[in-house]
Every structure is written in C-alpha cells, then in structure tokens.
C-alpha cells in the first residue's frame, strides 16, 4: 500500500468534457430576440460606435433635424456616467433613455432588453449610442440592424488598422467633423482605404454635423435600409 | 478592457456545466480565442485569476488557444491565414472572401473533479 497524502480522496475522479460553447452566446441570443421584435415592429435599430468625442451625440442631433417630422425616432444613450447625452437628445423633443453603465466600457444586449417595454412600437428608428470606446463595444451585438463606426477628423487617419474589430464588424463608416479637414493633417482617402481593406463591404459617409454637410446622404441611406426592412416584413 | 465581462459570461457557462455533471471542482479550462475576436488573451488570464477566487474553479488552470484569422477566397477557392487583417485574397486579389475562423470566443473544454 502506498501512503497517500492526507486529504487525498480515493474516489476522486477527473473527467474532461468537451463544451465548444460561444462565451458570448447568451448576449447573441438576447440580441437576436431584440432584432426580431424590432423587425416585426418595422423599427430599424442603428448602433453607433466610436471613441469618446468623435461626435456621436452631435450627429444624432443633426439626424433628428433631418428625420423630423416625417419619421419617428428614439435614442438609447450609453455612458459610464451622467445623463447629459440623453438630456441633449430630449431637448430636441426626441424620446431618449440613458443607460449609465457605472464603469462598464460597453453596452450589452441585456441592457437594451431591460428597456424594451418602454420603447414605443410606432417608431421608425431606434438609435443606440454606445459607450465611447473603439474597442469593447465591437464584441457585443445589441440587436441592431445597422452598425456604424464613426471616425472623427481630429482622431487621425491611421485609426482603422489600430482598432480593426470596430471596422470589420460595421456596415457603415461615418467620417465626422469633416469641416476640420482644411486645417487638420487628415488624409480621408487613406482613412477610407484602410477601413475598406479591413472590410470591403463598408458604406462610407463624410459628414459634418456642425455644418450639416453629408448628413442628408447618411439619412437617405438609413431611410432606404428601413424601407428594405418594411418590404421584407410585407 | 471588456475581458472581465467576458470572464463573467464564461463563468456562467462553466458553473452551469459543472452543476449539470454534479462536479466538485473545475480543475482545467481551455478557451479558443480568435485573433479578430477583439479580446486580449493576456487580460483574460488576469481577469480569470481575479474572478475564480471563491468559486468552484478556484484552483483551475486556464489555457488559451489563439486562433489565426483564416479566410477562403470565393473566387479562386484558396484558403489563407491573414496576419494583417487585410481582406483581400493573397493569390488573386479578390475581396469576395469568407471568414473560416479567427473571430471565435469559445469555451472549448474543461476538466471536472467529480
């Protein structure tokens, strides 16, 4: 007989189990449920991602001017702290909800799910402004139909390759603050080229919310996408 | 830095599987992390070690298999591994490509003490 170390359990057995489960599977499941509910209601959901200060809220304010009064929109704002962004949107007469993540660097589908009962069913568009961060939000499907990544002129034209996931998972690239192009060393051809190398399917828009330039094209694209959704439902 | 959120989701799955098997402990966990998953393996290790304390996996070892971005050209049919994430066929230049692997974030397997 061997002297077994104390505490050794003779009956102890080890078993290896194969799982092969997506770690973000539960987020994806909730996101799919949200997407199908929104689709049924004819609401197009748009997830806006960017680094902090790229101009997501300003762009939304400008989009609101273009969509009103023909279309109904609402906004879910994600921020680590404060209700400031939701207040800015509400000041435009647009329904808005603020998700204060209290430190979390991204929104998750369950956070959108919790708000779902409050979202009016007669909307045309639900915009979700993600937490300002070009990395983490990219891993989380929120149930959106369109994912847009914003890149502002002051951030620099070298950002797409530095933060590839945000660009590879998006449908649209929205360059913002283009009114600064004359005074900034930002090569928009280079920025577009880098982004399109990562994701050839990106639709690119050049916008300035301040000068209300290029937003018409973006809004037409969003309206066109919602019309496809409605035709799909019909 | 959303690795802690990822680890929290991982533990939900791990604990559920351990309950199903009536396991006393989880001793080993292996993940597959795609190069384009948007997650940094180094931070996953740190987050795992912080999170595992006072759980059924407190003595568990973590192994991470990094999965390269592998794509298949839909035009010439060739498979290739992309380190630069440039979505263009290395052989024919086509951008009609299918991602085969490299975006996953999987719990591959674990070892339980029954």
Interface residues (C-beta under 8 A of the other chain):
Chain A: X12 X13 X14 X15 X16 X17 X18 X19 X20 X21 X22 X23 X24 X25 X26 X27 X104 X105 X106 X108 X135 X136 X138 X139 X140 X161 X164 X165 X168 X197 X198 X199 X200
Chain B: X1 X2 X5 X6 X9 X10 X12 X13 X17 X21 X23 X24 X27 X28 X31 X36 X37 X38 X39 X85 X86 X87 X88 X95 X104 X105 X106 X107 X108 X109 X110 X111 X112 X113 X114
